[in-house]
Amino acid sequence: MQTQPNYNFRGIELIDGIYQSKSSLCDRCFHPICSGYTATSCKDYTLALKFKSPKGFDLKSVNTFRLGKAWFKRLGKGSLVAIIDSKTNEVFRYAYVTEVHFGNKQEMAELYGKDNHTMRYQNVTDNIATQMLKRLKSSSGSMIYNSTDTVSVIYLEVIDE
């Protein structure tokens, strides 16, 4: 695994279960046993999802909301992802993607907000969609939040340590 994290996942596509890029995938891979090759396609490529806190990742199955469509196109069922602490840039868990959904922010918050790692950690039971959107706006900033009406919702099966 790399020593200097590279979180630039632009240009990476999941095509028929194989990650592909015009440039090397290896310098952006978070696979726990990556050998550091210079491959431009790899079925074991591991993307990283950054989080400000590990809250809620003690639960076995959770989801995360990401603005826009990029993560919907980047991940598929069965993809392995590294869960990264954004403060330390360290992997604190790994998880498998079990579902990926894409749609309007409001609709996705209504349908899937109850399963979000933060909502579950904070035991939010009232006005879940409103609270989910408020949290999403707070974590991404108003300008970025207001730049899109869509989100990707990624369901994760957290791997036991």
Backbone as JSON Lines, residues from 0, in Angstrom:
{"i":0,"aa":"M","n":[0.84,-1.17,0.0],"ca":[0.0,0.0,0.0],"c":[0.89,1.23,0.0]}
{"i":1,"aa":"Q","n":[0.42,2.29,-0.62],"ca":[1.18,3.53,-0.76],"c":[1.44,4.2,0.59]}
{"i":2,"aa":"T","n":[2.46,5.06,0.62],"ca":[2.75,5.8,1.83],"c":[2.16,7.2,1.79]}
{"i":3,"aa":"Q","n":[2.07,7.82,0.64],"ca":[1.46,9.14,0.49],"c":[0.09,8.98,-0.14]}
{"i":4,"aa":"P","n":[-0.98,9.26,0.62],"ca":[-2.32,9.09,0.06],"c":[-2.58,9.99,-1.15]}
{"i":5,"aa":"N","n":[-3.19,9.41,-2.16],"ca":[-3.61,10.16,-3.34],"c":[-5.1,9.92,-3.49]}
{"i":6,"aa":"Y","n":[-5.89,10.96,-3.26],"ca":[-7.34,10.82,-3.29],"c":[-7.95,11.32,-4.58]}
{"i":7,"aa":"N","n":[-7.17,11.46,-5.63],"ca":[-7.69,11.9,-6.91],"c":[-8.21,10.68,-7.67]}
{"i":8,"aa":"F","n":[-9.5,10.47,-7.57],"ca":[-10.11,9.3,-8.22],"c":[-10.77,9.64,-9.54]}
{"i":9,"aa":"R","n":[-10.57,10.86,-10.03],"ca":[-11.12,11.25,-11.33],"c":[-10.49,10.39,-12.42]}
{"i":10,"aa":"G","n":[-11.28,10.06,-13.4],"ca":[-10.76,9.28,-14.52],"c":[-10.75,7.78,-14.27]}
{"i":11,"aa":"I","n":[-11.19,7.36,-13.1],"ca":[-11.26,5.92,-12.8],"c":[-12.68,5.46,-13.07]}
{"i":12,"aa":"E","n":[-12.79,4.38,-13.84],"ca":[-14.1,3.85,-14.19],"c":[-14.19,2.39,-13.81]}
{"i":13,"aa":"L","n":[-15.37,1.95,-13.42],"ca":[-15.65,0.55,-13.17],"c":[-16.38,0.02,-14.39]}
{"i":14,"aa":"I","n":[-15.71,-0.81,-15.18],"ca":[-16.28,-1.36,-16.41],"c":[-16.28,-2.88,-16.31]}
{"i":15,"aa":"D","n":[-17.47,-3.46,-16.32],"ca":[-17.62,-4.92,-16.22],"c":[-16.85,-5.5,-15.05]}
{"i":16,"aa":"G","n":[-16.91,-4.82,-13.89],"ca":[-16.28,-5.33,-12.68],"c":[-14.78,-5.11,-12.58]}
{"i":17,"aa":"I","n":[-14.21,-4.35,-13.53],"ca":[-12.76,-4.1,-13.51],"c":[-12.54,-2.59,-13.52]}
{"i":18,"aa":"Y","n":[-11.74,-2.12,-12.57],"ca":[-11.4,-0.7,-12.53],"c":[-10.4,-0.39,-13.63]}
{"i":19,"aa":"Q","n":[-10.63,0.74,-14.33],"ca":[-9.75,1.12,-15.43],"c":[-9.45,2.61,-15.38]}
{"i":20,"aa":"S","n":[-8.26,2.96,-15.84],"ca":[-7.82,4.35,-15.89],"c":[-6.78,4.48,-16.98]}
{"i":21,"aa":"K","n":[-6.63,5.68,-17.53],"ca":[-5.59,5.91,-18.54],"c":[-4.21,5.99,-17.89]}
{"i":22,"aa":"S","n":[-4.17,6.33,-16.6],"ca":[-2.9,6.37,-15.88],"c":[-2.89,5.28,-14.81]}
{"i":23,"aa":"S","n":[-1.78,5.1,-14.16],"ca":[-1.64,4.03,-13.17],"c":[-2.67,4.15,-12.05]}
{"i":24,"aa":"L","n":[-3.26,3.03,-11.71],"ca":[-4.19,2.97,-10.59],"c":[-3.45,2.8,-9.26]}
{"i":25,"aa":"C","n":[-2.26,2.24,-9.32],"ca":[-1.57,1.8,-8.11],"c":[-1.23,2.92,-7.13]}
{"i":26,"aa":"D","n":[-0.93,4.11,-7.64],"ca":[-0.59,5.2,-6.72],"c":[-1.84,5.78,-6.04]}
{"i":27,"aa":"R","n":[-3.02,5.26,-6.42],"ca":[-4.28,5.71,-5.81],"c":[-5.04,4.54,-5.19]}
{"i":28,"aa":"C","n":[-4.35,3.43,-4.95],"ca":[-4.99,2.22,-4.46],"c":[-4.82,2.08,-2.95]}
{"i":29,"aa":"F","n":[-5.87,1.64,-2.29],"ca":[-5.84,1.44,-0.85],"c":[-6.06,-0.02,-0.48]}
{"i":30,"aa":"H","n":[-5.78,-0.92,-1.42],"ca":[-5.93,-2.35,-1.14],"c":[-4.93,-2.74,-0.07]}
{"i":31,"aa":"P","n":[-5.37,-3.52,0.92],"ca":[-4.46,-3.84,2.03],"c":[-3.22,-4.65,1.64]}
{"i":32,"aa":"I","n":[-3.25,-5.31,0.5],"ca":[-2.07,-6.08,0.1],"c":[-1.55,-5.66,-1.27]}
{"i":33,"aa":"C","n":[-1.78,-4.39,-1.62],"ca":[-1.32,-3.88,-2.91],"c":[0.19,-3.98,-3.02]}
{"i":34,"aa":"S","n":[0.66,-4.4,-4.16],"ca":[2.1,-4.59,-4.38],"c":[2.76,-3.4,-5.05]}
{"i":35,"aa":"G","n":[2.01,-2.38,-5.41],"ca":[2.59,-1.19,-6.0],"c":[3.01,-1.33,-7.44]}
{"i":36,"aa":"Y","n":[2.27,-2.08,-8.21],"ca":[2.55,-2.19,-9.64],"c":[2.17,-0.89,-10.33]}
{"i":37,"aa":"T","n":[2.18,-0.88,-11.63],"ca":[1.72,0.28,-12.39],"c":[0.64,-0.13,-13.38]}
{"i":38,"aa":"A","n":[-0.4,-0.74,-12.87],"ca":[-1.49,-1.23,-13.7],"c":[-2.47,-0.13,-14.07]}
{"i":39,"aa":"T","n":[-3.04,-0.24,-15.25],"ca":[-4.1,0.68,-15.66],"c":[-5.47,0.02,-15.61]}
{"i":40,"aa":"S","n":[-5.51,-1.27,-15.29],"ca":[-6.77,-1.97,-15.03],"c":[-6.52,-2.99,-13.93]}
{"i":41,"aa":"C","n":[-7.52,-3.14,-13.03],"ca":[-7.33,-4.04,-11.89],"c":[-8.67,-4.38,-11.27]}
{"i":42,"aa":"K","n":[-8.92,-5.64,-11.04],"ca":[-10.18,-6.04,-10.41],"c":[-10.13,-5.86,-8.9]}
{"i":43,"aa":"D","n":[-8.93,-5.75,-8.32],"ca":[-8.78,-5.61,-6.87],"c":[-8.54,-4.17,-6.41]}
{"i":44,"aa":"Y","n":[-8.63,-3.23,-7.33],"ca":[-8.4,-1.83,-6.99],"c":[-9.31,-1.42,-5.84]}
{"i":45,"aa":"T","n":[-8.79,-0.67,-4.89],"ca":[-9.55,-0.27,-3.71],"c":[-9.57,1.25,-3.57]}
{"i":46,"aa":"L","n":[-10.75,1.82,-3.7],"ca":[-10.94,3.26,-3.52],"c":[-11.02,3.58,-2.03]}
{"i":47,"aa":"A","n":[-10.85,4.84,-1.7],"ca":[-10.97,5.29,-0.31],"c":[-12.13,6.26,-0.17]}
{"i":48,"aa":"L","n":[-12.86,6.11,0.91],"ca":[-13.9,7.06,1.28],"c":[-13.44,7.75,2.55]}
{"i":49,"aa":"K","n":[-13.34,9.09,2.52],"ca":[-12.88,9.85,3.67],"c":[-14.05,10.25,4.56]}
{"i":50,"aa":"F","n":[-13.8,10.17,5.88],"ca":[-14.79,10.55,6.88],"c":[-14.12,11.38,7.96]}
{"i":51,"aa":"K","n":[-14.86,12.35,8.48],"ca":[-14.32,13.21,9.54],"c":[-14.23,12.48,10.87]}
{"i":52,"aa":"S","n":[-14.99,11.41,10.99],"ca":[-15.05,10.68,12.25],"c":[-15.44,9.22,11.99]}
{"i":53,"aa":"P","n":[-14.95,8.31,12.81],"ca":[-15.35,6.9,12.65],"c":[-16.72,6.59,13.26]}
{"i":54,"aa":"K","n":[-17.45,7.61,13.67],"ca":[-18.75,7.41,14.32],"c":[-19.69,6.62,13.41]}
{"i":55,"aa":"G","n":[-20.26,5.57,13.98],"ca":[-21.23,4.76,13.26],"c":[-20.63,3.57,12.54]}
{"i":56,"aa":"F","n":[-19.31,3.5,12.49],"ca":[-18.69,2.38,11.77],"c":[-18.44,1.16,12.65]}
{"i":57,"aa":"D","n":[-18.94,1.21,13.88],"ca":[-18.96,0.01,14.69],"c":[-20.18,-0.83,14.34]}
{"i":58,"aa":"L","n":[-21.09,-0.24,13.56],"ca":[-22.26,-0.96,13.05],"c":[-21.86,-1.78,11.83]}
{"i":59,"aa":"K","n":[-22.51,-2.88,11.63],"ca":[-22.14,-3.79,10.54],"c":[-22.52,-3.26,9.15]}
{"i":60,"aa":"S","n":[-23.7,-2.64,9.05],"ca":[-24.19,-2.18,7.76],"c":[-24.69,-0.75,7.88]}
{"i":61,"aa":"V","n":[-24.11,0.15,7.07],"ca":[-24.47,1.56,7.09],"c":[-24.39,2.11,5.66]}
{"i":62,"aa":"N","n":[-24.79,3.38,5.51],"ca":[-24.58,4.01,4.21],"c":[-23.93,5.36,4.39]}
{"i":63,"aa":"T","n":[-23.43,5.89,3.3],"ca":[-22.88,7.24,3.26],"c":[-23.44,7.95,2.05]}
{"i":64,"aa":"F","n":[-23.64,9.25,2.17],"ca":[-24.15,10.09,1.09],"c":[-22.98,10.87,0.51]}
{"i":65,"aa":"R","n":[-22.85,10.89,-0.82],"ca":[-21.84,11.68,-1.51],"c":[-22.53,12.5,-2.59]}
{"i":66,"aa":"L","n":[-22.24,13.78,-2.64],"ca":[-22.88,14.66,-3.62],"c":[-22.51,14.27,-5.05]}
{"i":67,"aa":"G","n":[-23.5,14.37,-5.96],"ca":[-23.26,14.12,-7.37],"c":[-23.32,12.65,-7.76]}
{"i":68,"aa":"K","n":[-22.93,12.38,-8.99],"ca":[-23.05,11.04,-9.58],"c":[-21.73,10.27,-9.64]}
{"i":69,"aa":"A","n":[-20.6,10.92,-9.38],"ca":[-19.3,10.29,-9.57],"c":[-19.16,8.98,-8.8]}
{"i":70,"aa":"W","n":[-19.55,8.96,-7.54],"ca":[-19.39,7.73,-6.75],"c":[-20.34,6.63,-7.22]}
{"i":71,"aa":"F","n":[-21.48,7.01,-7.75],"ca":[-22.41,6.03,-8.31],"c":[-21.76,5.3,-9.49]}
{"i":72,"aa":"K","n":[-21.01,6.05,-10.3],"ca":[-20.33,5.47,-11.47],"c":[-19.05,4.73,-11.08]}
{"i":73,"aa":"R","n":[-18.45,5.11,-9.96],"ca":[-17.16,4.58,-9.55],"c":[-17.24,3.27,-8.78]}
{"i":74,"aa":"L","n":[-18.35,3.03,-8.1],"ca":[-18.47,1.86,-7.23],"c":[-19.56,0.93,-7.7]}
{"i":75,"aa":"G","n":[-19.38,-0.34,-7.4],"ca":[-20.4,-1.33,-7.71],"c":[-20.51,-2.32,-6.57]}
{"i":76,"aa":"K","n":[-21.54,-3.11,-6.59],"ca":[-21.74,-4.13,-5.56],"c":[-20.5,-5.02,-5.51]}
{"i":77,"aa":"G","n":[-19.98,-5.21,-4.3],"ca":[-18.8,-6.05,-4.12],"c":[-17.49,-5.3,-4.1]}
{"i":78,"aa":"S","n":[-17.5,-4.0,-4.46],"ca":[-16.27,-3.21,-4.42],"c":[-15.77,-3.12,-2.98]}
{"i":79,"aa":"L","n":[-14.47,-3.25,-2.81],"ca":[-13.84,-3.06,-1.51],"c":[-13.42,-1.6,-1.4]}
{"i":80,"aa":"V","n":[-13.73,-0.95,-0.28],"ca":[-13.32,0.43,-0.06],"c":[-12.6,0.54,1.28]}
{"i":81,"aa":"A","n":[-11.63,1.44,1.32],"ca":[-10.96,1.77,2.57],"c":[-11.71,2.93,3.2]}
{"i":82,"aa":"I","n":[-11.96,2.85,4.49],"ca":[-12.61,3.93,5.23],"c":[-11.48,4.72,5.9]}
{"i":83,"aa":"I","n":[-11.33,5.98,5.49],"ca":[-10.19,6.81,5.88],"c":[-10.61,7.9,6.86]}
{"i":84,"aa":"D","n":[-9.8,8.1,7.89],"ca":[-9.96,9.21,8.81],"c":[-9.37,10.45,8.13]}
{"i":85,"aa":"S","n":[-10.2,11.45,7.84],"ca":[-9.72,12.61,7.08],"c":[-8.73,13.46,7.86]}
{"i":86,"aa":"K","n":[-8.7,13.33,9.16],"ca":[-7.75,14.12,9.96],"c":[-6.35,13.5,9.93]}
{"i":87,"aa":"T","n":[-6.29,12.17,9.96],"ca":[-4.99,11.49,10.04],"c":[-4.58,10.84,8.72]}
{"i":88,"aa":"N","n":[-5.52,10.73,7.77],"ca":[-5.32,10.02,6.51],"c":[-4.99,8.55,6.71]}
{"i":89,"aa":"E","n":[-5.42,7.99,7.8],"ca":[-5.19,6.57,8.09],"c":[-6.46,5.76,7.85]}
{"i":90,"aa":"V","n":[-6.26,4.53,7.39],"ca":[-7.38,3.6,7.2],"c":[-7.82,3.12,8.58]}
{"i":91,"aa":"F","n":[-9.11,3.32,8.91],"ca":[-9.57,2.78,10.19],"c":[-10.5,1.6,10.02]}
{"i":92,"aa":"R","n":[-10.99,1.34,8.83],"ca":[-11.79,0.15,8.54],"c":[-11.77,-0.09,7.03]}
{"i":93,"aa":"Y","n":[-12.22,-1.27,6.68],"ca":[-12.51,-1.6,5.28],"c":[-13.96,-2.04,5.23]}
{"i":94,"aa":"A","n":[-14.56,-1.9,4.05],"ca":[-15.95,-2.3,3.88],"c":[-16.18,-2.73,2.44]}
{"i":95,"aa":"Y","n":[-17.19,-3.57,2.26],"ca":[-17.64,-3.95,0.93],"c":[-18.89,-3.16,0.59]}
{"i":96,"aa":"V","n":[-18.99,-2.72,-0.64],"ca":[-20.18,-2.03,-1.13],"c":[-21.24,-3.08,-1.4]}
{"i":97,"aa":"T","n":[-22.44,-2.86,-0.83],"ca":[-23.54,-3.8,-1.06],"c":[-24.59,-3.24,-2.01]}
{"i":98,"aa":"E","n":[-24.71,-1.9,-2.06],"ca":[-25.66,-1.24,-2.96],"c":[-25.14,0.16,-3.25]}
{"i":99,"aa":"V","n":[-25.49,0.69,-4.41],"ca":[-25.21,2.08,-4.74],"c":[-26.46,2.64,-5.43]}
{"i":100,"aa":"H","n":[-26.95,3.77,-4.92],"ca":[-28.14,4.42,-5.47],"c":[-27.79,5.84,-5.89]}
{"i":101,"aa":"F","n":[-28.56,6.38,-6.81],"ca":[-28.34,7.74,-7.29],"c":[-29.68,8.41,-7.52]}
{"i":102,"aa":"G","n":[-29.79,9.67,-7.12],"ca":[-31.02,10.4,-7.38],"c":[-31.02,11.76,-6.73]}
{"i":103,"aa":"N","n":[-32.2,12.36,-6.71],"ca":[-32.42,13.67,-6.13],"c":[-32.1,13.64,-4.62]}
{"i":104,"aa":"K","n":[-31.42,14.68,-4.12],"ca":[-31.01,14.74,-2.71],"c":[-32.17,14.51,-1.76]}
{"i":105,"aa":"Q","n":[-33.27,15.23,-1.98],"ca":[-34.42,15.12,-1.08],"c":[-34.98,13.69,-1.08]}
{"i":106,"aa":"E","n":[-35.19,13.15,-2.27],"ca":[-35.75,11.79,-2.38],"c":[-34.83,10.75,-1.75]}
{"i":107,"aa":"M","n":[-33.54,10.86,-2.0],"ca":[-32.58,9.9,-1.45],"c":[-32.53,10.01,0.08]}
{"i":108,"aa":"A","n":[-32.62,11.24,0.6],"ca":[-32.61,11.43,2.06],"c":[-33.86,10.8,2.69]}
{"i":109,"aa":"E","n":[-34.99,10.93,2.01],"ca":[-36.22,10.33,2.51],"c":[-36.16,8.8,2.48]}
{"i":110,"aa":"L","n":[-35.61,8.27,1.4],"ca":[-35.55,6.81,1.25],"c":[-34.46,6.15,2.09]}
{"i":111,"aa":"Y","n":[-33.29,6.77,2.16],"ca":[-32.11,6.09,2.71],"c":[-31.45,6.78,3.9]}
{"i":112,"aa":"G","n":[-31.94,7.95,4.29],"ca":[-31.33,8.68,5.4],"c":[-31.29,7.9,6.7]}
{"i":113,"aa":"K","n":[-32.3,7.07,6.94],"ca":[-32.37,6.3,8.19],"c":[-31.21,5.33,8.36]}
{"i":114,"aa":"D","n":[-30.55,4.95,7.28],"ca":[-29.44,3.98,7.35],"c":[-28.07,4.64,7.35]}
{"i":115,"aa":"N","n":[-28.02,5.98,7.3],"ca":[-26.75,6.68,7.26],"c":[-25.98,6.47,8.57]}
{"i":116,"aa":"H","n":[-24.67,6.32,8.47],"ca":[-23.84,6.03,9.64],"c":[-23.98,7.1,10.72]}
{"i":117,"aa":"T","n":[-24.04,8.37,10.34],"ca":[-24.16,9.44,11.33],"c":[-25.56,9.47,11.94]}
{"i":118,"aa":"M","n":[-26.58,9.32,11.12],"ca":[-27.95,9.32,11.64],"c":[-28.15,8.18,12.63]}
{"i":119,"aa":"R","n":[-27.6,7.03,12.32],"ca":[-27.74,5.87,13.22],"c":[-26.92,6.06,14.49]}
{"i":120,"aa":"Y","n":[-25.73,6.6,14.35],"ca":[-24.88,6.83,15.52],"c":[-25.54,7.82,16.48]}
{"i":121,"aa":"Q","n":[-26.18,8.85,15.92],"ca":[-26.83,9.87,16.73],"c":[-28.28,9.51,17.11]}
{"i":122,"aa":"N","n":[-28.72,8.32,16.71],"ca":[-30.08,7.84,16.99],"c":[-31.15,8.82,16.55]}
{"i":123,"aa":"V","n":[-30.98,9.4,15.37],"ca":[-31.97,10.34,14.82],"c":[-33.18,9.53,14.36]}
{"i":124,"aa":"T","n":[-34.34,9.89,14.88],"ca":[-35.57,9.18,14.51],"c":[-36.65,10.12,13.97]}
{"i":125,"aa":"D","n":[-36.52,11.41,14.25],"ca":[-37.5,12.39,13.78],"c":[-36.89,13.25,12.68]}
{"i":126,"aa":"N","n":[-37.7,13.57,11.68],"ca":[-37.26,14.44,10.58],"c":[-35.93,13.98,9.99]}
{"i":127,"aa":"I","n":[-35.82,12.7,9.73],"ca":[-34.55,12.12,9.28],"c":[-34.08,12.77,7.98]}
{"i":128,"aa":"A","n":[-34.96,12.93,7.01],"ca":[-34.53,13.5,5.72],"c":[-34.0,14.92,5.9]}
{"i":129,"aa":"T","n":[-34.7,15.72,6.69],"ca":[-34.25,17.09,6.95],"c":[-32.9,17.09,7.65]}
{"i":130,"aa":"Q","n":[-32.76,16.25,8.65],"ca":[-31.49,16.16,9.4],"c":[-30.36,15.64,8.51]}
{"i":131,"aa":"M","n":[-30.68,14.7,7.64],"ca":[-29.67,14.15,6.74],"c":[-29.16,15.24,5.78]}
{"i":132,"aa":"L","n":[-30.06,15.99,5.21],"ca":[-29.67,17.06,4.28],"c":[-28.9,18.17,4.99]}
{"i":133,"aa":"K","n":[-29.3,18.48,6.2],"ca":[-28.59,19.48,7.01],"c":[-27.15,19.01,7.27]}
{"i":134,"aa":"R","n":[-27.01,17.75,7.6],"ca":[-25.68,17.17,7.87],"c":[-24.83,17.17,6.59]}
{"i":135,"aa":"L","n":[-25.43,16.81,5.48],"ca":[-24.73,16.79,4.19],"c":[-24.26,18.19,3.81]}
{"i":136,"aa":"K","n":[-25.1,19.18,4.03],"ca":[-24.73,20.56,3.72],"c":[-23.6,21.03,4.64]}
{"i":137,"aa":"S","n":[-23.67,20.67,5.89],"ca":[-22.64,21.05,6.85],"c":[-21.29,20.41,6.53]}
{"i":138,"aa":"S","n":[-21.32,19.16,6.11],"ca":[-20.06,18.45,5.85],"c":[-19.42,18.83,4.52]}
{"i":139,"aa":"S","n":[-20.23,19.28,3.55],"ca":[-19.66,19.6,2.24],"c":[-19.52,21.1,2.0]}
{"i":140,"aa":"G","n":[-20.19,21.9,2.79],"ca":[-20.18,23.35,2.59],"c":[-21.31,23.78,1.69]}
{"i":141,"aa":"S","n":[-21.82,24.98,1.94],"ca":[-22.99,25.48,1.21],"c":[-22.78,25.57,-0.29]}
{"i":142,"aa":"M","n":[-21.62,26.07,-0.72],"ca":[-21.38,26.26,-2.14],"c":[-21.41,24.92,-2.9]}
{"i":143,"aa":"I","n":[-20.71,23.94,-2.38],"ca":[-20.69,22.62,-3.04],"c":[-22.06,21.96,-2.94]}
{"i":144,"aa":"Y","n":[-22.68,22.03,-1.76],"ca":[-24.0,21.45,-1.57],"c":[-25.01,22.02,-2.55]}
{"i":145,"aa":"N","n":[-24.99,23.33,-2.74],"ca":[-25.95,23.99,-3.63],"c":[-25.62,23.83,-5.11]}
{"i":146,"aa":"S","n":[-24.45,23.29,-5.43],"ca":[-24.05,23.14,-6.84],"c":[-24.67,21.92,-7.51]}
{"i":147,"aa":"T","n":[-25.31,21.05,-6.75],"ca":[-25.92,19.86,-7.35],"c":[-27.2,19.5,-6.61]}
{"i":148,"aa":"D","n":[-28.13,18.9,-7.33],"ca":[-29.38,18.45,-6.72],"c":[-29.38,16.95,-6.48]}
{"i":149,"aa":"T","n":[-28.25,16.3,-6.78],"ca":[-28.21,14.84,-6.73],"c":[-27.17,14.32,-5.73]}
{"i":150,"aa":"V","n":[-27.39,13.07,-5.32],"ca":[-26.44,12.38,-4.45],"c":[-26.3,10.93,-4.87]}
{"i":151,"aa":"S","n":[-25.16,10.38,-4.51],"ca":[-24.94,8.93,-4.56],"c":[-25.05,8.43,-3.14]}
{"i":152,"aa":"V","n":[-25.77,7.33,-2.95],"ca":[-25.89,6.71,-1.63],"c":[-25.2,5.36,-1.71]}
{"i":153,"aa":"I","n":[-24.2,5.18,-0.87],"ca":[-23.37,3.97,-0.91],"c":[-23.62,3.17,0.35]}
{"i":154,"aa":"Y","n":[-24.14,1.96,0.19],"ca":[-24.33,1.05,1.33],"c":[-23.06,0.24,1.53]}
{"i":155,"aa":"L","n":[-22.62,0.16,2.77],"ca":[-21.37,-0.5,3.12],"c":[-21.59,-1.6,4.15]}
{"i":156,"aa":"E","n":[-20.94,-2.73,3.92],"ca":[-20.9,-3.82,4.89],"c":[-19.51,-3.75,5.51]}
{"i":157,"aa":"V","n":[-19.45,-3.26,6.74],"ca":[-18.16,-3.04,7.41],"c":[-17.52,-4.38,7.77]}
{"i":158,"aa":"I","n":[-16.25,-4.5,7.46],"ca":[-15.5,-5.72,7.74],"c":[-14.99,-5.67,9.18]}
{"i":159,"aa":"D","n":[-15.21,-6.76,9.9],"ca":[-14.71,-6.83,11.28],"c":[-13.2,-6.74,11.27]}
{"i":160,"aa":"E","n":[-12.69,-6.07,12.32],"ca":[-11.24,-5.91,12.4],"c":[-10.57,-7.2,12.76]}
